[in-house]
Amino acid sequence: MKGHLDLIGPATAVGEELLGIPSFDTPDFSAP
């Protein structure tokens, strides 16, 4: 599942930067 989060992590970060609204408020993406 690490590979899955590895792809979602950056994608979510980019999405937040573009939208400016955090869609996923999960600490799992920030935690290693």
N, CA, C and O atoms as a Maestro MAE file, in Angstrom:
{
 s_m_m2io_version
 :::
 2.0.0
}

f_m_ct {
 s_m_title
 :::
 protein
 m_atom[128] {
  # First column is atom index #
  i_m_mmod_type
  r_m_x_coord
  r_m_y_coord
  r_m_z_coord
  i_m_residue_number
  s_m_chain_name
  s_m_pdb_residue_name
  s_m_pdb_atom_name
  i_m_atomic_number
  :::
  1 25 0.840 -1.215 0.000 1 A "MET " " N  " 7
  2 3 0.000 0.000 0.000 1 A "MET " " CA " 6
  3 2 0.872 1.261 0.000 1 A "MET " " C  " 6
  4 15 0.393 2.365 -0.260 1 A "MET " " O  " 8
  5 25 2.156 1.073 0.296 2 A "LYS " " N  " 7
  6 3 3.058 2.221 0.329 2 A "LYS " " CA " 6
  7 2 3.145 2.858 -1.059 2 A "LYS " " C  " 6
  8 15 3.139 4.083 -1.185 2 A "LYS " " O  " 8
  9 25 3.227 2.027 -2.092 3 A "GLY " " N  " 7
  10 3 3.297 2.540 -3.458 3 A "GLY " " CA " 6
  11 2 2.044 3.323 -3.815 3 A "GLY " " C  " 6
  12 15 2.101 4.316 -4.541 3 A "GLY " " O  " 8
  13 25 0.900 2.857 -3.288 4 A "HIS " " N  " 7
  14 3 -0.370 3.528 -3.579 4 A "HIS " " CA " 6
  15 2 -0.379 4.921 -2.957 4 A "HIS " " C  " 6
  16 15 -0.782 5.895 -3.593 4 A "HIS " " O  " 8
  17 25 0.072 5.000 -1.701 5 A "LEU " " N  " 7
  18 3 0.114 6.293 -1.026 5 A "LEU " " CA " 6
  19 2 1.170 7.186 -1.663 5 A "LEU " " C  " 6
  20 15 1.049 8.411 -1.673 5 A "LEU " " O  " 8
  21 25 2.225 6.536 -2.201 6 A "ASP " " N  " 7
  22 3 3.303 7.290 -2.826 6 A "ASP " " CA " 6
  23 2 2.783 8.077 -4.024 6 A "ASP " " C  " 6
  24 15 3.278 9.160 -4.337 6 A "ASP " " O  " 8
  25 25 1.781 7.514 -4.686 7 A "LEU " " N  " 7
  26 3 1.208 8.182 -5.861 7 A "LEU " " CA " 6
  27 2 0.141 9.185 -5.448 7 A "LEU " " C  " 6
  28 15 0.007 10.252 -6.046 7 A "LEU " " O  " 8
  29 25 -0.618 8.824 -4.413 8 A "ILE " " N  " 7
  30 3 -1.704 9.700 -3.965 8 A "ILE " " CA " 6
  31 2 -1.153 10.911 -3.208 8 A "ILE " " C  " 6
  32 15 -1.703 12.009 -3.293 8 A "ILE " " O  " 8
  33 25 -0.073 10.701 -2.478 9 A "GLY " " N  " 7
  34 3 0.527 11.785 -1.691 9 A "GLY " " CA " 6
  35 2 0.798 13.018 -2.530 9 A "GLY " " C  " 6
  36 15 0.204 14.069 -2.291 9 A "GLY " " O  " 8
  37 25 1.694 12.907 -3.517 10 A "PRO " " N  " 7
  38 3 2.028 14.046 -4.384 10 A "PRO " " CA " 6
  39 2 0.804 14.576 -5.129 10 A "PRO " " C  " 6
  40 15 0.657 15.786 -5.302 10 A "PRO " " O  " 8
  41 25 -0.066 13.678 -5.566 11 A "ALA " " N  " 7
  42 3 -1.263 14.085 -6.309 11 A "ALA " " CA " 6
  43 2 -2.155 14.949 -5.420 11 A "ALA " " C  " 6
  44 15 -2.703 15.956 -5.869 11 A "ALA " " O  " 8
  45 25 -2.293 14.546 -4.156 12 A "THR " " N  " 7
  46 3 -3.118 15.309 -3.227 12 A "THR " " CA " 6
  47 2 -2.485 16.667 -2.941 12 A "THR " " C  " 6
  48 15 -3.175 17.682 -2.841 12 A "THR " " O  " 8
  49 25 -1.154 16.667 -2.810 13 A "ALA " " N  " 7
  50 3 -0.441 17.916 -2.530 13 A "ALA " " CA " 6
  51 2 -0.651 18.900 -3.677 13 A "ALA " " C  " 6
  52 15 -0.883 20.088 -3.453 13 A "ALA " " O  " 8
  53 25 -0.568 18.396 -4.902 14 A "VAL " " N  " 7
  54 3 -0.761 19.245 -6.084 14 A "VAL " " CA " 6
  55 2 -2.209 19.727 -6.146 14 A "VAL " " C  " 6
  56 15 -2.475 20.885 -6.468 14 A "VAL " " O  " 8
  57 25 -3.130 18.837 -5.839 15 A "GLY " " N  " 7
  58 3 -4.545 19.193 -5.871 15 A "GLY " " CA " 6
  59 2 -4.860 20.282 -4.865 15 A "GLY " " C  " 6
  60 15 -5.631 21.201 -5.145 15 A "GLY " " O  " 8
  61 25 -4.257 20.171 -3.691 16 A "GLU " " N  " 7
  62 3 -4.486 21.181 -2.660 16 A "GLU " " CA " 6
  63 2 -3.907 22.525 -3.093 16 A "GLU " " C  " 6
  64 15 -4.479 23.583 -2.832 16 A "GLU " " O  " 8
  65 25 -2.758 22.452 -3.760 17 A "GLU " " N  " 7
  66 3 -2.115 23.697 -4.182 17 A "GLU " " CA " 6
  67 2 -2.923 24.379 -5.277 17 A "GLU " " C  " 6
  68 15 -3.010 25.606 -5.329 17 A "GLU " " O  " 8
  69 25 -3.513 23.569 -6.152 18 A "LEU " " N  " 7
  70 3 -4.297 24.121 -7.262 18 A "LEU " " CA " 6
  71 2 -5.666 24.592 -6.780 18 A "LEU " " C  " 6
  72 15 -6.110 25.691 -7.111 18 A "LEU " " O  " 8
  73 25 -6.323 23.748 -6.000 19 A "LEU " " N  " 7
  74 3 -7.667 24.087 -5.536 19 A "LEU " " CA " 6
  75 2 -7.609 25.026 -4.341 19 A "LEU " " C  " 6
  76 15 -8.456 25.905 -4.181 19 A "LEU " " O  " 8
  77 25 -6.590 24.827 -3.500 20 A "GLY " " N  " 7
  78 3 -6.473 25.661 -2.311 20 A "GLY " " CA " 6
  79 2 -7.386 25.142 -1.216 20 A "GLY " " C  " 6
  80 15 -7.481 25.733 -0.140 20 A "GLY " " O  " 8
  81 25 -8.063 24.020 -1.501 21 A "ILE " " N  " 7
  82 3 -8.961 23.433 -0.507 21 A "ILE " " CA " 6
  83 2 -8.573 21.975 -0.272 21 A "ILE " " C  " 6
  84 15 -8.632 21.165 -1.197 21 A "ILE " " O  " 8
  85 25 -8.179 21.633 0.950 22 A "PRO " " N  " 7
  86 3 -7.788 20.263 1.283 22 A "PRO " " CA " 6
  87 2 -8.973 19.311 1.195 22 A "PRO " " C  " 6
  88 15 -9.867 19.350 2.041 22 A "PRO " " O  " 8
  89 25 -8.982 18.460 0.178 23 A "SER " " N  " 7
  90 3 -10.081 17.514 0.009 23 A "SER " " CA " 6
  91 2 -9.922 16.351 0.980 23 A "SER " " C  " 6
  92 15 -10.896 15.829 1.522 23 A "SER " " O  " 8
  93 25 -8.634 15.949 1.187 24 A "PHE " " N  " 7
  94 3 -8.379 14.828 2.094 24 A "PHE " " CA " 6
  95 2 -7.670 15.343 3.335 24 A "PHE " " C  " 6
  96 15 -6.524 15.788 3.278 24 A "PHE " " O  " 8
  97 25 -8.379 15.272 4.461 25 A "ASP " " N  " 7
  98 3 -7.802 15.769 5.710 25 A "ASP " " CA " 6
  99 2 -7.217 14.610 6.513 25 A "ASP " " C  " 6
  100 15 -7.458 14.498 7.715 25 A "ASP " " O  " 8
  101 25 -6.449 13.751 5.847 26 A "THR " " N  " 7
  102 3 -5.873 12.590 6.517 26 A "THR " " CA " 6
  103 2 -4.389 12.801 6.776 26 A "THR " " C  " 6
  104 15 -3.649 13.181 5.869 26 A "THR " " O  " 8
  105 25 -3.949 12.559 8.002 27 A "PRO " " N  " 7
  106 3 -2.537 12.718 8.384 27 A "PRO " " CA " 6
  107 2 -1.666 11.615 7.806 27 A "PRO " " C  " 6
  108 15 -0.441 11.685 7.897 27 A "PRO " " O  " 8
  109 25 -2.280 10.597 7.213 28 A "ASP " " N  " 7
  110 3 -1.525 9.471 6.649 28 A "ASP " " CA " 6
  111 2 -0.609 9.942 5.518 28 A "ASP " " C  " 6
  112 15 0.473 9.389 5.319 28 A "ASP " " O  " 8
  113 25 -1.042 10.952 4.789 29 A "PHE " " N  " 7
  114 3 -0.253 11.431 3.651 29 A "PHE " " CA " 6
  115 2 0.999 12.161 4.150 29 A "PHE " " C  " 6
  116 15 2.054 12.097 3.518 29 A "PHE " " O  " 8
  117 25 0.875 12.847 5.275 30 A "SER " " N  " 7
  118 3 2.018 13.586 5.809 30 A "SER " " CA " 6
  119 2 2.941 12.659 6.589 30 A "SER " " C  " 6
  120 15 4.158 12.843 6.586 30 A "SER " " O  " 8
  121 25 2.366 11.669 7.252 31 A "ALA " " N  " 7
  122 3 3.165 10.725 8.041 31 A "ALA " " CA " 6
  123 2 3.903 9.759 7.130 31 A "ALA " " C  " 6
  124 15 3.380 9.354 6.092 31 A "ALA " " O  " 8
  125 25 5.129 9.385 7.521 32 A "PRO " " N  " 7
  126 3 5.941 8.464 6.717 32 A "PRO " " CA " 6
  127 2 5.394 7.057 6.745 32 A "PRO " " C  " 6
  128 15 5.961 6.162 6.119 32 A "PRO " " O  " 8
  :::
 }
 m_bond[127] {
  # First column is bond index #
  i_m_from
  i_m_to
  i_m_order
  :::
  1 1 2 1
  2 2 3 1
  3 3 4 2
  4 3 5 1
  5 5 6 1
  6 6 7 1
  7 7 8 2
  8 7 9 1
  9 9 10 1
  10 10 11 1
  11 11 12 2
  12 11 13 1
  13 13 14 1
  14 14 15 1
  15 15 16 2
  16 15 17 1
  17 17 18 1
  18 18 19 1
  19 19 20 2
  20 19 21 1
  21 21 22 1
  22 22 23 1
  23 23 24 2
  24 23 25 1
  25 25 26 1
  26 26 27 1
  27 27 28 2
  28 27 29 1
  29 29 30 1
  30 30 31 1
  31 31 32 2
  32 31 33 1
  33 33 34 1
  34 34 35 1
  35 35 36 2
  36 35 37 1
  37 37 38 1
  38 38 39 1
  39 39 40 2
  40 39 41 1
  41 41 42 1
  42 42 43 1
  43 43 44 2
  44 43 45 1
  45 45 46 1
  46 46 47 1
  47 47 48 2
  48 47 49 1
  49 49 50 1
  50 50 51 1
  51 51 52 2
  52 51 53 1
  53 53 54 1
  54 54 55 1
  55 55 56 2
  56 55 57 1
  57 57 58 1
  58 58 59 1
  59 59 60 2
  60 59 61 1
  61 61 62 1
  62 62 63 1
  63 63 64 2
  64 63 65 1
  65 65 66 1
  66 66 67 1
  67 67 68 2
  68 67 69 1
  69 69 70 1
  70 70 71 1
  71 71 72 2
  72 71 73 1
  73 73 74 1
  74 74 75 1
  75 75 76 2
  76 75 77 1
  77 77 78 1
  78 78 79 1
  79 79 80 2
  80 79 81 1
  81 81 82 1
  82 82 83 1
  83 83 84 2
  84 83 85 1
  85 85 86 1
  86 86 87 1
  87 87 88 2
  88 87 89 1
  89 89 90 1
  90 90 91 1
  91 91 92 2
  92 91 93 1
  93 93 94 1
  94 94 95 1
  95 95 96 2
  96 95 97 1
  97 97 98 1
  98 98 99 1
  99 99 100 2
  100 99 101 1
  101 101 102 1
  102 102 103 1
  103 103 104 2
  104 103 105 1
  105 105 106 1
  106 106 107 1
  107 107 108 2
  108 107 109 1
  109 109 110 1
  110 110 111 1
  111 111 112 2
  112 111 113 1
  113 113 114 1
  114 114 115 1
  115 115 116 2
  116 115 117 1
  117 117 118 1
  118 118 119 1
  119 119 120 2
  120 119 121 1
  121 121 122 1
  122 122 123 1
  123 123 124 2
  124 123 125 1
  125 125 126 1
  126 126 127 1
  127 127 128 2
  :::
 }
}
